[in-house]
Every structure is written in structure tokens, then in C-alpha cells.
Amino acid sequence: MRLTEIAFADKILPMGALAIIKGISNTLKLKVIGEEMVKDLDTRVLYAFFHGRQFLLVWYMRNKNITLLSSLSRDGEIQARILKRFGYEIIRGSSARKGAEGIIGLKNKVLQGFDVGLAVDGPRGPCYSIGDGVIYLAKKLSLYIVPLTSASYPSWTFKNAWDKYQMPCPFSKAIILFGKPYKVQGEIEEEKESLKERLILLTEEAERMI
């Protein structure tokens, strides 16, 4: 990659993405359902969501003392720059490269008083898969998992993207739906299937409601 391309990726892309997220989000007719279940817990939680449903969540959950995991790739660096502008703490790591360091970093942030947000099928999928890290972290630190999703109408869905990323159209209707918080109790594979089912059902419900 040439120096001019690097400068563009490092500076222009994050600024452009920031402007798009802010610009569209400020026009939406947004409804939030179920957040009171989290507020009633009065403890640290782990928000679990699908990668393709991040657009609305990034905007709404900003400046709420949340730590996110961003991959070690160049795309992850660009993403980290964007998310920091919204008040998120960022830990660099992934399930593919140095995943253990990422989980340890998230664990340390929880002990410092931060909640955690994880795109459970990121950073490269496959779509709607669940990695081990979310279950391991929740079990290790006895965190409540909070399934979280969003939907909007009308919206653009990037069907050729692995995560089927959904971006709301300006002035569209939008919904953020919090699932019931719960603690993991079974084995990792069993809990991964359980979380996957919860998130799929929650997302289908959000689509019906919108």
C-alpha cells in the first residue's frame, strides 16, 4: 500500500464513516425496547450482537463505559479509530490472531468497571457463528450476557458482504431490542448454540416489529 493510500485509510475513511453514522442516526425515528432489564442488574454485563447489526448499536451505545474488541488487521485499525470517537474503549485482538491477548484485555477492562460489547461472529464470520471467546469471558467473570440487536426500515443490506451488514436509510424507522440478560451455566458448545438461537430469534422479532 502506498503512503497516500495509507494516509487516506488512516484519516479520511474514519472521518467519513463518522460523518455517515452521525448524519444518518440523527434522522432516525428510533425506538429502544428492553434496556430497563440491564439497568435493573446494577452490575457489569457483556453485550452480544451480530456483526451486521452494528450500525445503530454504535450510535446508541456510545459514551456508556463500554469496551469493544477490534481486530489486529488494517480494517480493525480504521474501525478502532472510528469507535474511539464515539467514546468506546478499544482492545485490539481477534479469534484468529492473538485472540488470547484480546480476551485478557477485555477481562482487565471489566475488572476496571467497564461493560463489554462483542460482535460474536466477527471479525470475518461466518455469519451468525459464535466464537468461544464470548462464552469463555462471560463464564470466567460471571458476567450476564445481554443479547442485543437492531433493525431498520427502509434500509440497505449489503447482501454480498459476509455479515449481511444492514445500514438504515435516512429518516427511516429503527429499533434497538435488548434480550433478557442471562448467565452461562453449561459447556461452551452448548452455550454457543443457545446464544446463537437467542440472537437469531431476537433479530427476527426486531424485523417483525419494524
Salt bridges, closest charged atoms under 4 A:
GLU5 OE2 - ARG2 NH2 3.63
ASP10 OD1 - ARG74 NH2 2.93
GLU35 OE2 - LYS64 NZ 3.01
GLU77 OE2 - ARG81 NE 3.00
GLU77 OE1 - ARG92 NH1 2.57
GLU89 OE1 - LYS109 NZ 2.92
ASP115 OD1 - ARG44 NE 2.96
ASP132 OD1 - LYS192 NZ 2.77
ASP163 OD2 - HIS51 ND1 2.67
GLU189 OE2 - LYS192 NZ 3.23
GLU207 OE2 - ARG53 NH1 2.67
